[in-house]
Amino acid sequence: MLSTSIRASTPATSAFPEEAAVQMIDVHKWYGEFHVLRDINLSV
């Protein structure tokens, strides 16, 4: 039986890019009368 191995290389990228892909500022979320998130900030 023949076996073939392929190895792909990926370019190096920074672990901490300068710009966020997703950014949410001052998020509030309610479920009915229950305030579950208050002033949440998130950067991804």
Residue pairs with C-beta under 8 A, 6 or more apart in sequence:
20 43
20 44
21 44
22 42
22 43
22 44
23 42
23 43
23 44
24 40
24 41
24 42
24 43
25 41
26 39
26 40
26 41
27 37
27 39
27 40
27 41
27 42
28 35
28 37
28 38
28 39
28 40
29 35
29 36
29 37
29 40
30 36
